[in-house]
């Protein structure tokens, strides 16, 4: 006789949520990029995101986005430079985001 499968399904409900929660890291980064700004890891610190590369990866997978990126040189507080990845949304990414959030508009992004 087979035992019933009582294992929990893979991924929690939180991971499977289709819409970012207002005030979350994911929401904050999407909002910032929708305003036409680009972002690198040190700028993301001011938005309370200490692992920008992971947040970008999650957003890209969840919504099927391209999220263009390029290496950039930034100054450090030690009078030198370091390489960082800079991210931004292209037009197709913006279209996809607004398909997921029909109630959003560029003029009235949720704050």
Biopython code that builds the backbone (N, CA, C, O; Angstrom):
import numpy as np
from Bio.PDB.StructureBuilder import StructureBuilder

atoms = [
    (1, "UNK", "N", (0.831, -1.170, 0.000)),
    (1, "UNK", "CA", (0.000, 0.000, 0.000)),
    (1, "UNK", "C", (0.885, 1.246, 0.000)),
    (1, "UNK", "O", (1.813, 1.356, 0.801)),
    (2, "UNK", "N", (0.592, 2.175, -0.897)),
    (2, "UNK", "CA", (1.381, 3.397, -0.987)),
    (2, "UNK", "C", (0.995, 4.377, 0.111)),
    (2, "UNK", "O", (-0.173, 4.519, 0.475)),
    (3, "UNK", "N", (2.034, 5.054, 0.628)),
    (3, "UNK", "CA", (1.785, 6.080, 1.627)),
    (3, "UNK", "C", (1.432, 7.385, 0.898)),
    (3, "UNK", "O", (1.974, 7.652, -0.174)),
    (4, "UNK", "N", (0.549, 8.183, 1.455)),
    (4, "UNK", "CA", (0.224, 9.465, 0.818)),
    (4, "UNK", "C", (1.436, 10.394, 0.858)),
    (4, "UNK", "O", (2.229, 10.362, 1.799)),
    (5, "UNK", "N", (1.561, 11.213, -0.169)),
    (5, "UNK", "CA", (2.659, 12.175, -0.255)),
    (5, "UNK", "C", (2.273, 13.426, 0.525)),
    (5, "UNK", "O", (1.467, 14.238, 0.069)),
    (6, "UNK", "N", (2.860, 13.565, 1.701)),
    (6, "UNK", "CA", (2.548, 14.709, 2.552)),
    (6, "UNK", "C", (3.604, 15.808, 2.458)),
    (6, "UNK", "O", (3.622, 16.728, 3.275)),
    (7, "UNK", "N", (4.483, 15.710, 1.461)),
    (7, "UNK", "CA", (5.509, 16.734, 1.296)),
    (7, "UNK", "C", (4.877, 18.051, 0.910)),
    (7, "UNK", "O", (3.868, 18.093, 0.207)),
    (8, "UNK", "N", (5.485, 19.128, 1.379)),
    (8, "UNK", "CA", (5.011, 20.456, 0.999)),
    (8, "UNK", "C", (5.397, 20.708, -0.456)),
    (8, "UNK", "O", (6.432, 20.220, -0.911)),
    (9, "UNK", "N", (4.587, 21.456, -1.183)),
    (9, "UNK", "CA", (4.955, 21.766, -2.568)),
    (9, "UNK", "C", (6.219, 22.619, -2.594)),
    (9, "UNK", "O", (6.504, 23.354, -1.648)),
    (10, "UNK", "N", (6.971, 22.514, -3.689)),
    (10, "UNK", "CA", (8.206, 23.293, -3.779)),
    (10, "UNK", "C", (7.862, 24.768, -3.883)),
    (10, "UNK", "O", (6.900, 25.145, -4.551)),
    (11, "UNK", "N", (8.638, 25.585, -3.231)),
    (11, "UNK", "CA", (8.428, 27.033, -3.264)),
    (11, "UNK", "C", (7.291, 27.430, -2.340)),
    (11, "UNK", "O", (6.232, 26.802, -2.314)),
    (12, "UNK", "N", (7.529, 28.451, -1.612)),
    (12, "UNK", "CA", (6.487, 28.918, -0.705)),
    (12, "UNK", "C", (5.530, 29.833, -1.457)),
    (12, "UNK", "O", (5.814, 30.249, -2.580)),
    (13, "UNK", "N", (4.416, 30.141, -0.847)),
    (13, "UNK", "CA", (3.471, 31.078, -1.434)),
    (13, "UNK", "C", (4.111, 32.437, -1.633)),
    (13, "UNK", "O", (3.802, 33.151, -2.587)),
    (14, "UNK", "N", (5.001, 32.783, -0.725)),
    (14, "UNK", "CA", (5.696, 34.066, -0.829)),
    (14, "UNK", "C", (6.556, 34.110, -2.090)),
    (14, "UNK", "O", (6.596, 35.138, -2.766)),
    (15, "UNK", "N", (7.243, 33.022, -2.418)),
    (15, "UNK", "CA", (8.084, 32.970, -3.616)),
    (15, "UNK", "C", (7.247, 32.968, -4.886)),
    (15, "UNK", "O", (7.700, 33.458, -5.921)),
    (16, "UNK", "N", (6.054, 32.433, -4.828)),
    (16, "UNK", "CA", (5.234, 32.279, -6.017)),
    (16, "UNK", "C", (4.340, 33.484, -6.271)),
    (16, "UNK", "O", (3.636, 33.518, -7.280)),
    (17, "UNK", "N", (4.347, 34.464, -5.390)),
    (17, "UNK", "CA", (3.494, 35.633, -5.527)),
    (17, "UNK", "C", (3.815, 36.361, -6.830)),
    (17, "UNK", "O", (4.985, 36.584, -7.139)),
    (18, "UNK", "N", (2.803, 36.729, -7.587)),
    (18, "UNK", "CA", (2.993, 37.348, -8.903)),
    (18, "UNK", "C", (3.188, 38.848, -8.832)),
    (18, "UNK", "O", (3.669, 39.451, -9.791)),
    (19, "UNK", "N", (2.823, 39.465, -7.714)),
    (19, "UNK", "CA", (2.931, 40.913, -7.604)),
    (19, "UNK", "C", (3.832, 41.260, -6.428)),
    (19, "UNK", "O", (3.701, 40.683, -5.349)),
    (20, "UNK", "N", (4.750, 42.205, -6.636)),
    (20, "UNK", "CA", (5.600, 42.589, -5.505)),
    (20, "UNK", "C", (4.784, 43.335, -4.457)),
    (20, "UNK", "O", (3.876, 44.096, -4.792)),
    (21, "UNK", "N", (5.106, 43.117, -3.210)),
    (21, "UNK", "CA", (4.428, 43.789, -2.111)),
    (21, "UNK", "C", (5.002, 45.190, -1.982)),
    (21, "UNK", "O", (6.219, 45.373, -1.989)),
    (22, "UNK", "N", (4.119, 46.180, -1.865)),
    (22, "UNK", "CA", (4.571, 47.560, -1.721)),
    (22, "UNK", "C", (5.465, 47.665, -0.499)),
    (22, "UNK", "O", (5.107, 47.204, 0.586)),
    (23, "UNK", "N", (6.635, 48.276, -0.680)),
    (23, "UNK", "CA", (7.603, 48.425, 0.392)),
    (23, "UNK", "C", (8.669, 47.341, 0.413)),
    (23, "UNK", "O", (9.645, 47.457, 1.154)),
    (24, "UNK", "N", (8.503, 46.277, -0.391)),
    (24, "UNK", "CA", (9.514, 45.217, -0.438)),
    (24, "UNK", "C", (10.707, 45.668, -1.283)),
    (24, "UNK", "O", (10.614, 46.641, -2.032)),
    (25, "UNK", "N", (11.822, 44.957, -1.156)),
    (25, "UNK", "CA", (12.996, 45.271, -1.982)),
    (25, "UNK", "C", (12.658, 45.177, -3.460)),
    (25, "UNK", "O", (13.009, 46.055, -4.247)),
    (26, "UNK", "N", (11.975, 44.107, -3.826)),
    (26, "UNK", "CA", (11.611, 43.893, -5.223)),
    (26, "UNK", "C", (10.775, 45.064, -5.743)),
    (26, "UNK", "O", (11.036, 45.584, -6.829)),
    (27, "UNK", "N", (9.779, 45.474, -4.974)),
    (27, "UNK", "CA", (8.912, 46.584, -5.354)),
    (27, "UNK", "C", (9.726, 47.867, -5.509)),
    (27, "UNK", "O", (9.555, 48.598, -6.484)),
    (28, "UNK", "N", (10.610, 48.142, -4.550)),
    (28, "UNK", "CA", (11.415, 49.364, -4.565)),
    (28, "UNK", "C", (12.328, 49.417, -5.782)),
    (28, "UNK", "O", (12.459, 50.467, -6.411)),
    (29, "UNK", "N", (12.960, 48.301, -6.121)),
    (29, "UNK", "CA", (13.866, 48.268, -7.277)),
    (29, "UNK", "C", (13.073, 48.426, -8.566)),
    (29, "UNK", "O", (13.491, 49.181, -9.444)),
    (30, "UNK", "N", (11.945, 47.740, -8.711)),
    (30, "UNK", "CA", (11.104, 47.898, -9.906)),
    (30, "UNK", "C", (10.673, 49.346, -10.044)),
    (30, "UNK", "O", (10.757, 49.919, -11.131)),
    (31, "UNK", "N", (10.217, 49.936, -8.970)),
    (31, "UNK", "CA", (9.753, 51.321, -8.986)),
    (31, "UNK", "C", (10.881, 52.253, -9.430)),
    (31, "UNK", "O", (10.661, 53.138, -10.257)),
    (32, "UNK", "N", (12.071, 52.065, -8.894)),
    (32, "UNK", "CA", (13.219, 52.904, -9.236)),
    (32, "UNK", "C", (13.557, 52.779, -10.729)),
    (32, "UNK", "O", (13.778, 53.785, -11.402)),
    (33, "UNK", "N", (13.597, 51.555, -11.237)),
    (33, "UNK", "CA", (13.948, 51.338, -12.641)),
    (33, "UNK", "C", (12.851, 51.820, -13.583)),
    (33, "UNK", "O", (13.147, 52.248, -14.699)),
    (34, "UNK", "N", (11.599, 51.758, -13.159)),
    (34, "UNK", "CA", (10.499, 52.253, -13.993)),
    (34, "UNK", "C", (10.565, 53.766, -14.190)),
    (34, "UNK", "O", (10.054, 54.285, -15.182)),
    (35, "UNK", "N", (11.179, 54.460, -13.269)),
    (35, "UNK", "CA", (11.310, 55.910, -13.392)),
    (35, "UNK", "C", (12.409, 56.307, -14.379)),
    (35, "UNK", "O", (12.703, 57.492, -14.540)),
    (36, "UNK", "N", (13.007, 55.331, -15.030)),
    (36, "UNK", "CA", (14.026, 55.607, -16.039)),
    (36, "UNK", "C", (15.436, 55.673, -15.498)),
    (36, "UNK", "O", (16.373, 55.986, -16.233)),
    (37, "UNK", "N", (15.595, 55.382, -14.229)),
    (37, "UNK", "CA", (16.921, 55.414, -13.615)),
    (37, "UNK", "C", (17.629, 54.086, -13.819)),
    (37, "UNK", "O", (16.991, 53.046, -13.986)),
    (38, "UNK", "N", (18.949, 54.135, -13.805)),
    (38, "UNK", "CA", (19.730, 52.903, -13.774)),
    (38, "UNK", "C", (20.242, 52.751, -12.345)),
    (38, "UNK", "O", (20.116, 53.662, -11.527)),
    (39, "UNK", "N", (20.815, 51.599, -12.061)),
    (39, "UNK", "CA", (21.171, 51.308, -10.685)),
    (39, "UNK", "C", (22.349, 50.346, -10.638)),
    (39, "UNK", "O", (22.404, 49.395, -11.418)),
    (40, "UNK", "N", (23.299, 50.586, -9.727)),
    (40, "UNK", "CA", (24.342, 49.603, -9.442)),
    (40, "UNK", "C", (24.318, 49.299, -7.954)),
    (40, "UNK", "O", (23.576, 49.923, -7.195)),
    (41, "UNK", "N", (25.125, 48.347, -7.544)),
    (41, "UNK", "CA", (25.016, 47.807, -6.180)),
    (41, "UNK", "C", (25.196, 48.839, -5.075)),
    (41, "UNK", "O", (24.551, 48.735, -4.032)),
    (42, "UNK", "N", (26.053, 49.827, -5.278)),
    (42, "UNK", "CA", (26.273, 50.818, -4.226)),
    (42, "UNK", "C", (25.101, 51.794, -4.141)),
    (42, "UNK", "O", (24.755, 52.248, -3.050)),
    (43, "UNK", "N", (24.494, 52.118, -5.267)),
    (43, "UNK", "CA", (23.296, 52.968, -5.262)),
    (43, "UNK", "C", (22.125, 52.228, -4.624)),
    (43, "UNK", "O", (21.286, 52.835, -3.958)),
    (44, "UNK", "N", (22.073, 50.917, -4.830)),
    (44, "UNK", "CA", (20.986, 50.109, -4.277)),
    (44, "UNK", "C", (21.042, 50.049, -2.750)),
    (44, "UNK", "O", (20.023, 49.808, -2.102)),
    (45, "UNK", "N", (22.216, 50.263, -2.177)),
    (45, "UNK", "CA", (22.342, 50.285, -0.717)),
    (45, "UNK", "C", (21.422, 51.338, -0.115)),
    (45, "UNK", "O", (20.837, 51.116, 0.945)),
    (46, "UNK", "N", (21.288, 52.489, -0.785)),
    (46, "UNK", "CA", (20.416, 53.559, -0.291)),
    (46, "UNK", "C", (18.943, 53.155, -0.352)),
    (46, "UNK", "O", (18.103, 53.747, 0.326)),
    (47, "UNK", "N", (18.634, 52.140, -1.171)),
    (47, "UNK", "CA", (17.264, 51.635, -1.278)),
    (47, "UNK", "C", (17.067, 50.382, -0.420)),
    (47, "UNK", "O", (16.074, 49.669, -0.562)),
    (48, "UNK", "N", (18.023, 50.128, 0.466)),
    (48, "UNK", "CA", (17.987, 48.994, 1.402)),
    (48, "UNK", "C", (18.113, 47.648, 0.714)),
    (48, "UNK", "O", (17.621, 46.641, 1.223)),
    (49, "UNK", "N", (18.773, 47.620, -0.449)),
    (49, "UNK", "CA", (19.023, 46.347, -1.131)),
    (49, "UNK", "C", (20.525, 46.094, -1.114)),
    (49, "UNK", "O", (21.290, 46.794, -1.778)),
    (50, "UNK", "N", (20.937, 45.094, -0.353)),
    (50, "UNK", "CA", (22.355, 44.794, -0.200)),
    (50, "UNK", "C", (22.820, 43.687, -1.143)),
    (50, "UNK", "O", (24.011, 43.380, -1.195)),
    (51, "UNK", "N", (21.888, 43.084, -1.890)),
    (51, "UNK", "CA", (22.210, 42.015, -2.834)),
    (51, "UNK", "C", (21.472, 42.281, -4.148)),
    (51, "UNK", "O", (20.620, 41.497, -4.565)),
    (52, "UNK", "N", (21.812, 43.391, -4.785)),
    (52, "UNK", "CA", (21.094, 43.823, -5.980)),
    (52, "UNK", "C", (21.092, 42.765, -7.067)),
    (52, "UNK", "O", (20.074, 42.565, -7.731)),
    (53, "UNK", "N", (22.218, 42.082, -7.263)),
    (53, "UNK", "CA", (22.282, 41.070, -8.317)),
    (53, "UNK", "C", (21.230, 39.981, -8.115)),
    (53, "UNK", "O", (20.651, 39.497, -9.088)),
    (54, "UNK", "N", (20.980, 39.596, -6.884)),
    (54, "UNK", "CA", (19.961, 38.583, -6.604)),
    (54, "UNK", "C", (18.557, 39.124, -6.833)),
    (54, "UNK", "O", (17.706, 38.433, -7.392)),
    (55, "UNK", "N", (18.316, 40.348, -6.406)),
    (55, "UNK", "CA", (17.003, 40.961, -6.608)),
    (55, "UNK", "C", (16.705, 41.102, -8.096)),
    (55, "UNK", "O", (15.589, 40.824, -8.534)),
    (56, "UNK", "N", (17.697, 41.534, -8.878)),
    (56, "UNK", "CA", (17.536, 41.663, -10.331)),
    (56, "UNK", "C", (17.229, 40.298, -10.946)),
    (56, "UNK", "O", (16.364, 40.191, -11.816)),
    (57, "UNK", "N", (17.921, 39.270, -10.504)),
    (57, "UNK", "CA", (17.697, 37.920, -11.020)),
    (57, "UNK", "C", (16.274, 37.447, -10.732)),
    (57, "UNK", "O", (15.618, 36.875, -11.602)),
    (58, "UNK", "N", (15.804, 37.684, -9.523)),
    (58, "UNK", "CA", (14.442, 37.288, -9.142)),
    (58, "UNK", "C", (13.415, 38.021, -9.991)),
    (58, "UNK", "O", (12.477, 37.406, -10.498)),
    (59, "UNK", "N", (13.583, 39.332, -10.149)),
    (59, "UNK", "CA", (12.647, 40.133, -10.941)),
    (59, "UNK", "C", (12.642, 39.659, -12.395)),
    (59, "UNK", "O", (11.578, 39.515, -12.997)),
    (60, "UNK", "N", (13.826, 39.419, -12.958)),
    (60, "UNK", "CA", (13.931, 38.987, -14.362)),
    (60, "UNK", "C", (13.234, 37.645, -14.580)),
    (60, "UNK", "O", (12.510, 37.473, -15.561)),
    (61, "UNK", "N", (13.450, 36.696, -13.673)),
    (61, "UNK", "CA", (12.814, 35.375, -13.805)),
    (61, "UNK", "C", (11.315, 35.442, -13.588)),
    (61, "UNK", "O", (10.549, 34.831, -14.333)),
    (62, "UNK", "N", (10.892, 36.177, -12.578)),
    (62, "UNK", "CA", (9.479, 36.229, -12.222)),
    (62, "UNK", "C", (8.627, 36.838, -13.331)),
    (62, "UNK", "O", (7.517, 36.372, -13.587)),
    (63, "UNK", "N", (9.140, 37.878, -13.991)),
    (63, "UNK", "CA", (8.356, 38.595, -15.002)),
    (63, "UNK", "C", (8.806, 38.317, -16.430)),
    (63, "UNK", "O", (8.186, 38.815, -17.369)),
    (64, "UNK", "N", (9.866, 37.536, -16.622)),
    (64, "UNK", "CA", (10.362, 37.243, -17.962)),
    (64, "UNK", "C", (11.005, 38.459, -18.616)),
    (64, "UNK", "O", (10.815, 38.698, -19.809)),
    (65, "UNK", "N", (11.767, 39.230, -17.839)),
    (65, "UNK", "CA", (12.382, 40.460, -18.333)),
    (65, "UNK", "C", (13.809, 40.226, -18.810)),
    (65, "UNK", "O", (14.474, 39.278, -18.394)),
    (66, "UNK", "N", (14.256, 41.098, -19.678)),
    (66, "UNK", "CA", (15.632, 41.055, -20.174)),
    (66, "UNK", "C", (16.574, 41.774, -19.206)),
    (66, "UNK", "O", (17.663, 41.268, -18.933)),
    (67, "UNK", "N", (16.196, 42.901, -18.698)),
    (67, "UNK", "CA", (16.977, 43.778, -17.817)),
    (67, "UNK", "C", (18.418, 43.935, -18.323)),
    (67, "UNK", "O", (19.315, 43.209, -17.895)),
    (68, "UNK", "N", (18.629, 44.882, -19.230)),
    (68, "UNK", "CA", (19.984, 45.125, -19.747)),
    (68, "UNK", "C", (20.943, 45.490, -18.619)),
    (68, "UNK", "O", (20.541, 45.991, -17.569)),
    (69, "UNK", "N", (22.211, 45.225, -18.870)),
    (69, "UNK", "CA", (23.244, 45.495, -17.873)),
    (69, "UNK", "C", (24.572, 45.733, -18.556)),
    (69, "UNK", "O", (24.807, 45.253, -19.665)),
    (70, "UNK", "N", (25.436, 46.472, -17.892)),
    (70, "UNK", "CA", (26.798, 46.645, -18.398)),
    (70, "UNK", "C", (27.724, 46.961, -17.225)),
    (70, "UNK", "O", (27.292, 47.484, -16.198)),
    (71, "UNK", "N", (28.983, 46.639, -17.396)),
    (71, "UNK", "CA", (29.975, 46.935, -16.371)),
    (71, "UNK", "C", (30.266, 48.432, -16.389)),
    (71, "UNK", "O", (30.317, 49.059, -17.447)),
    (72, "UNK", "N", (30.454, 48.987, -15.200)),
    (72, "UNK", "CA", (30.774, 50.408, -15.061)),
    (72, "UNK", "C", (31.852, 50.558, -13.996)),
    (72, "UNK", "O", (31.961, 49.738, -13.084)),
    (73, "UNK", "N", (32.628, 51.594, -14.122)),
    (73, "UNK", "CA", (33.638, 51.921, -13.122)),
    (73, "UNK", "C", (33.072, 53.004, -12.199)),
    (73, "UNK", "O", (32.566, 54.021, -12.672)),
    (74, "UNK", "N", (33.158, 52.785, -10.894)),
    (74, "UNK", "CA", (32.696, 53.784, -9.933)),
    (74, "UNK", "C", (33.809, 54.067, -8.935)),
    (74, "UNK", "O", (34.658, 53.218, -8.662)),
    (75, "UNK", "N", (33.783, 55.267, -8.407)),
    (75, "UNK", "CA", (34.778, 55.666, -7.405)),
    (75, "UNK", "C", (34.431, 55.041, -6.067)),
    (75, "UNK", "O", (33.264, 54.852, -5.724)),
    (76, "UNK", "N", (35.473, 54.729, -5.329)),
    (76, "UNK", "CA", (35.274, 54.199, -3.975)),
    (76, "UNK", "C", (35.634, 55.272, -2.966)),
    (76, "UNK", "O", (36.174, 56.317, -3.330)),
    (77, "UNK", "N", (35.342, 55.022, -1.716)),
    (77, "UNK", "CA", (35.707, 55.986, -0.673)),
    (77, "UNK", "C", (37.202, 55.947, -0.359)),
    (77, "UNK", "O", (37.687, 56.734, 0.454)),
    (78, "UNK", "N", (37.934, 55.030, -1.003)),
    (78, "UNK", "CA", (39.375, 54.893, -0.779)),
    (78, "UNK", "C", (40.182, 55.494, -1.920)),
    (78, "UNK", "O", (41.329, 55.100, -2.131)),
    (79, "UNK", "N", (39.608, 56.441, -2.662)),
    (79, "UNK", "CA", (40.267, 57.130, -3.772)),
    (79, "UNK", "C", (40.751, 56.184, -4.863)),
    (79, "UNK", "O", (41.824, 56.384, -5.433)),
    (80, "UNK", "N", (39.965, 55.158, -5.152)),
    (80, "UNK", "CA", (40.255, 54.269, -6.273)),
    (80, "UNK", "C", (38.935, 53.989, -6.992)),
    (80, "UNK", "O", (37.906, 54.575, -6.656)),
    (81, "UNK", "N", (38.966, 53.111, -7.962)),
    (81, "UNK", "CA", (37.737, 52.746, -8.672)),
    (81, "UNK", "C", (37.533, 51.234, -8.581)),
    (81, "UNK", "O", (38.468, 50.472, -8.331)),
    (82, "UNK", "N", (36.314, 50.837, -8.787)),
    (82, "UNK", "CA", (35.983, 49.420, -8.818)),
    (82, "UNK", "C", (34.930, 49.191, -9.894)),
    (82, "UNK", "O", (34.201, 50.109, -10.269)),
    (83, "UNK", "N", (34.858, 47.970, -10.381)),
    (83, "UNK", "CA", (33.878, 47.617, -11.410)),
    (83, "UNK", "C", (32.592, 47.124, -10.768)),
    (83, "UNK", "O", (32.615, 46.319, -9.837)),
    (84, "UNK", "N", (31.473, 47.617, -11.277)),
    (84, "UNK", "CA", (30.161, 47.170, -10.811)),
    (84, "UNK", "C", (29.260, 46.969, -12.026)),
    (84, "UNK", "O", (29.520, 47.509, -13.102)),
    (85, "UNK", "N", (28.209, 46.196, -11.843)),
    (85, "UNK", "CA", (27.226, 45.998, -12.899)),
    (85, "UNK", "C", (26.127, 47.040, -12.732)),
    (85, "UNK", "O", (25.590, 47.221, -11.639)),
    (86, "UNK", "N", (25.798, 47.724, -13.831)),
    (86, "UNK", "CA", (24.720, 48.717, -13.827)),
    (86, "UNK", "C", (23.520, 48.113, -14.547)),
    (86, "UNK", "O", (23.674, 47.540, -15.625)),
    (87, "UNK", "N", (22.316, 48.232, -13.961)),
    (87, "UNK", "CA", (21.085, 47.647, -14.497)),
    (87, "UNK", "C", (20.084, 48.751, -14.822)),
    (87, "UNK", "O", (20.095, 49.815, -14.202)),
    (88, "UNK", "N", (19.218, 48.486, -15.805)),
    (88, "UNK", "CA", (18.126, 49.395, -16.146)),
    (88, "UNK", "C", (17.060, 48.603, -16.886)),
    (88, "UNK", "O", (17.309, 47.477, -17.316)),
    (89, "UNK", "N", (15.869, 49.185, -17.037)),
    (89, "UNK", "CA", (14.802, 48.576, -17.826)),
    (89, "UNK", "C", (14.848, 49.140, -19.236)),
    (89, "UNK", "O", (15.024, 50.343, -19.425)),
    (90, "UNK", "N", (14.688, 48.261, -20.233)),
    (90, "UNK", "CA", (14.510, 48.745, -21.596)),
    (90, "UNK", "C", (13.002, 48.886, -21.841)),
    (90, "UNK", "O", (12.201, 48.572, -20.961)),
    (91, "UNK", "N", (12.621, 49.347, -23.009)),
    (91, "UNK", "CA", (11.199, 49.594, -23.291)),
    (91, "UNK", "C", (10.357, 48.336, -23.189)),
    (91, "UNK", "O", (9.239, 48.376, -22.676)),
    (92, "UNK", "N", (10.885, 47.216, -23.673)),
    (92, "UNK", "CA", (10.084, 45.978, -23.615)),
    (92, "UNK", "C", (9.894, 45.513, -22.170)),
    (92, "UNK", "O", (8.846, 44.959, -21.839)),
    (93, "UNK", "N", (10.882, 45.729, -21.311)),
    (93, "UNK", "CA", (10.726, 45.389, -19.893)),
    (93, "UNK", "C", (9.604, 46.214, -19.264)),
    (93, "UNK", "O", (8.799, 45.692, -18.494)),
    (94, "UNK", "N", (9.557, 47.488, -19.592)),
    (94, "UNK", "CA", (8.530, 48.380, -19.046)),
    (94, "UNK", "C", (7.142, 47.937, -19.498)),
    (94, "UNK", "O", (6.198, 47.934, -18.707)),
    (95, "UNK", "N", (7.020, 47.562, -20.771)),
    (95, "UNK", "CA", (5.736, 47.088, -21.298)),
    (95, "UNK", "C", (5.293, 45.839, -20.540)),
    (95, "UNK", "O", (4.129, 45.726, -20.156)),
    (96, "UNK", "N", (6.211, 44.908, -20.324)),
    (96, "UNK", "CA", (5.884, 43.661, -19.618)),
    (96, "UNK", "C", (5.449, 43.957, -18.181)),
    (96, "UNK", "O", (4.463, 43.394, -17.706)),
    (97, "UNK", "N", (6.172, 44.830, -17.490)),
    (97, "UNK", "CA", (5.813, 45.180, -16.108)),
    (97, "UNK", "C", (4.406, 45.763, -16.062)),
    (97, "UNK", "O", (3.614, 45.400, -15.193)),
    (98, "UNK", "N", (4.089, 46.664, -16.991)),
    (98, "UNK", "CA", (2.760, 47.279, -16.971)),
    (98, "UNK", "C", (1.662, 46.307, -17.395)),
    (98, "UNK", "O", (0.496, 46.518, -17.059)),
    (99, "UNK", "N", (2.006, 45.253, -18.121)),
    (99, "UNK", "CA", (1.013, 44.200, -18.397)),
    (99, "UNK", "C", (0.659, 43.459, -17.119)),
    (99, "UNK", "O", (-0.493, 43.078, -16.909)),
    (100, "UNK", "N", (1.662, 43.255, -16.264)),
    (100, "UNK", "CA", (1.428, 42.571, -14.986)),
    (100, "UNK", "C", (0.680, 43.472, -14.005)),
    (100, "UNK", "O", (-0.056, 42.987, -13.146)),
    (101, "UNK", "N", (0.873, 44.778, -14.137)),
    (101, "UNK", "CA", (0.283, 45.744, -13.199)),
    (101, "UNK", "C", (-0.512, 46.773, -13.985)),
    (101, "UNK", "O", (-0.069, 47.907, -14.168)),
    (102, "UNK", "N", (-1.665, 46.379, -14.439)),
    (102, "UNK", "CA", (-2.499, 47.244, -15.270)),
    (102, "UNK", "C", (-2.937, 48.512, -14.535)),
    (102, "UNK", "O", (-3.270, 49.512, -15.172)),
    (103, "UNK", "N", (-2.939, 48.479, -13.213)),
    (103, "UNK", "CA", (-3.360, 49.642, -12.440)),
    (103, "UNK", "C", (-2.243, 50.673, -12.269)),
    (103, "UNK", "O", (-2.493, 51.762, -11.752)),
    (104, "UNK", "N", (-1.006, 50.351, -12.697)),
    (104, "UNK", "CA", (0.099, 51.295, -12.590)),
    (104, "UNK", "C", (0.170, 52.147, -13.837)),
    (104, "UNK", "O", (-0.254, 51.720, -14.911)),
    (105, "UNK", "N", (0.696, 53.332, -13.703)),
    (105, "UNK", "CA", (1.020, 54.164, -14.864)),
    (105, "UNK", "C", (2.310, 54.910, -14.527)),
    (105, "UNK", "O", (2.645, 55.065, -13.352)),
    (106, "UNK", "N", (3.025, 55.366, -15.530)),
    (106, "UNK", "CA", (4.284, 56.077, -15.305)),
    (106, "UNK", "C", (4.024, 57.315, -14.448)),
    (106, "UNK", "O", (4.818, 57.631, -13.561)),
    (107, "UNK", "N", (2.924, 58.013, -14.704)),
    (107, "UNK", "CA", (2.631, 59.234, -13.961)),
    (107, "UNK", "C", (2.253, 58.935, -12.513)),
    (107, "UNK", "O", (2.532, 59.742, -11.626)),
    (108, "UNK", "N", (1.626, 57.794, -12.262)),
    (108, "UNK", "CA", (1.126, 57.489, -10.928)),
    (108, "UNK", "C", (1.622, 56.144, -10.438)),
    (108, "UNK", "O", (0.827, 55.235, -10.199)),
    (109, "UNK", "N", (2.918, 56.011, -10.289)),
    (109, "UNK", "CA", (3.464, 54.785, -9.714)),
    (109, "UNK", "C", (3.110, 54.727, -8.238)),
    (109, "UNK", "O", (3.119, 55.755, -7.561)),
    (110, "UNK", "N", (2.803, 53.557, -7.733)),
    (110, "UNK", "CA", (2.501, 53.461, -6.293)),
    (110, "UNK", "C", (3.722, 53.890, -5.479)),
    (110, "UNK", "O", (4.843, 53.469, -5.761)),
    (111, "UNK", "N", (3.501, 54.713, -4.490)),
    (111, "UNK", "CA", (4.603, 55.190, -3.658)),
    (111, "UNK", "C", (4.499, 54.624, -2.267)),
    (111, "UNK", "O", (5.341, 54.914, -1.418)),
]
sb = StructureBuilder()
sb.init_structure("model")
sb.init_model(0)
sb.init_chain("A")
sb.init_seg("    ")
for serial, (resi, resn, name, xyz) in enumerate(atoms, 1):
    if name == "N":
        sb.init_residue(resn, " ", resi, " ")
    sb.init_atom(name, np.array(xyz, "f"), 0.0, 1.0, " ", f" {name:<3s}", serial, name[0])
structure = sb.get_structure()
